[in-house]
Each structure stands twice: as C-alpha cells, then as structure tokens.
Amino acid sequence: MSIGIGIIGYAGAASRLHLPVLTRLPGIRVTAIAGTTGETLHAMADRYAIPGRYLDYRALLRDPSVDAVAVCVPPALHEVIGLAALDAKKHLFMEKPLALSLDQCAHLVQAAESAQVTTMVGFHLRWHRLVQEAQKRIASGRLGRVELLRTVFTSGILLRANVPAWRQRREAGGGVLIESGVHYYDLWRFLTGSRVEEVQVVSRSEQHNDITAAVTARLENGIVATAGFCQGTVDDLEIDIYGSAGRLRISGYALDGLRFDPSGCKGLKKLMTRALSAPGRVLRAVQGAAIGGYYANAYANQWQGFVQAIHSGTRAGATFADGLAATRVALAVTQAADSGSSVRVTDCADMIAPVRDQSSDQPSRP
C-alpha cells in the first residue's frame, strides 16, 4: 500500500531535494501541498502533479488522502505545525532542527509518544551511504581508537539573491550554528555513539547572523570534534575521522568520496596503497553516478526508511529524542559563541538568544 504524503512548505529543501525524490519513489504519493502564496503554490503543485493544494496547513491535515506530513517550514513554526499534525494522527517527518528550544522539543517528543505514529527528524547525513559505511568501520574497530573528528560544511547560500529573512537571524533558526550545525552535532553522535559534553565557539556575524564559525567540542568518551562552517563561499562537505589505526576521509559531494589512509603509511607506500585502492573508488563512483550521486541519494534513502518504518511500526533514522539532543547542543553552541567561554551542554539555558550587539564593545573615538 502506498503512503500519501502532504508537504507543508515548498521553498528551499522541499523544492530542491524532497519533492524531486518523493515524486519518483515507489510506494509514495505526494497527495497535497500547503503554502502561503497562491501563485507559487499552484506552480509547484502543477510541476509535480500534486492534486491537493491548500493555503492553510490545517486544511491539509484534514485531507483524508494524507497519511504522513513533511514539515518543511522555517524552524520557528515547527512546534505549532508539528503538534497539529500529531493531534491529527498523521505520521510526521520534521525538517531539522526539531525546534528552537528544549521546551518546544519536549512538547513534540511527548506528543509523538502519545499519538503513536511514526516520526523522524530530517538528518539526512545519517542516510548518506559513505557516512553509513564509515559508521560501520568505526564500530568494527578498523580505525582503532577514534581520537578526532573534523567536519567542514560550507555553502554559498548567503551569496544568492532573496535570502529568506529567517535564514539571516539566529533566533529564527538561521545562521551556521543552528541551521547548518545541527546536522553535524547529530552526526558526531551517530558516528561515535557518544554525546557532546562541552563546546567552544568562534563565530562571525555581519549583515547576517553567524555567517562563519568554528566549533570545538569534547564528547563524553573523550573524542575531540571540530566543525568549520561558512555560508558565503563555495559548496563543500568534508568529514575526517582520525583513529589510532588510520584516517577515514569522506568527501560528501564526490562520487568516489571515501578514502582510508592507514597509520604509518607515507611516501611511496602511501602512493602504492592509494593506487591499489583506485579500482574500489572507481566502482563506488560508477555506483554513485548510477543513483544520481550519494548526497542526493541520501534523501531517497531517508524517505524509503521513513515509509518502511510506517509499514513496520519500527523506528528509523533520527527520532524526535535525537532531534532534542541536537537542539540542546545548538543552544550550548550559541551561548558559547556569545560568551567567548566554553559551555557544558548540560548547563545551557533553554533559549536561542539573538546575536549580541557588539558595537558598544568598540572603543569610542576621541
């Protein structure tokens, strides 16, 4: 039996990444879409042959053809729409972050448990084939004792015209520390099985909040993790995992983006090792090209996992509890950025404060 999906919010990731996948996957029908601008709504619905079209998300929730809802609106609206979807007993896919406060996240977690429906947070990197392979290698001990995680995510999103207002303001969920960062706070835990314990941050804001930032974290098992973010440059996604037995590198956008360098392998030996691994990389590249690239395919894997979980009644991917954990780290990260001091995740306050105006910190001119 196919699952009818209703999409609430059609800009950004919904139009570029979710809808192109959803409209070609077996076992899924996009039966309705909701938005606030009629002309754009109908154009998007026509493009993907979506029959149900609503200017009020509550009307979509009353549509009997909708079995599950994807909430793809700005983060400040996640709680109210998510609670309404759960009250309507719809299976719920929530784009990240789950919400912008621990109270909001807790309300969604509790409502999901009461509704007894399938829920998932859109941490698509968990479904990236190369990330899943890396997680298996770490769990098998092939990397030895993991000491360091290094992640880099950059994009040119703020170089585009008509940047949505919410993306420019931290308190609305924008900026690299929240909008980009929650993927990687969750990824660290997914790869290592360990929660983030303490964070330190350097962040830069100009015309937009948190344009560029570097986050350093200590995990509960002692692993050190770093993340570099920038929304005003080229697109890049890199993950390096350093263990006592070697380094595993993932280039998230590449077709052959997985490379292992064993410890003690350098010079000619390193060149020979890489040459011997070339056939495997070529095979991965061919396989990746056949599915449209591993990054884009992560969205297909995510939706297939969600639908399978609906049919089986089991959990899949990131739960709402996982979403709450990532938001908790984001709260600590924003507070560390403002204070200039390290912040323990368990000590963070339950709010995402606006970026502090630093103009008063500048020395006055004589």
Secondary structure, 3 states (H helix, E strand, C coil): CCEEEEEECCCCHHHHHHHHHHCCCCCEEEEEEECCCHHHHHHHHHHCCCCEEECCHHHHHCCCCCCEEEECCCHHHHHHHHHHHHHCCCEEEECCCCCCCHHHHHHHHHHHHHHCCCEEECCHHHHCHHHHHHHHHHHHCCCCCEEEEEEEEECCHHHCCCCCHHHHCHHHCCCHHHHHHHHHHHHHHHHHCCCEEEEEEEEECCCCCCCEEEEEEEECCCCEEEEEEECCCCCEEEEEEEECCEEEEEECCCCCCEEEEECCCCHHHHHHHHHHHHHHHHHHHHHHHHCCCHHHHHHHHHHHHHHHHHHHCCCCCECHHHHHHHHHHHHHHHHHHHHCCCEEHHHCCCCCCCCCCCHHHCCCCC
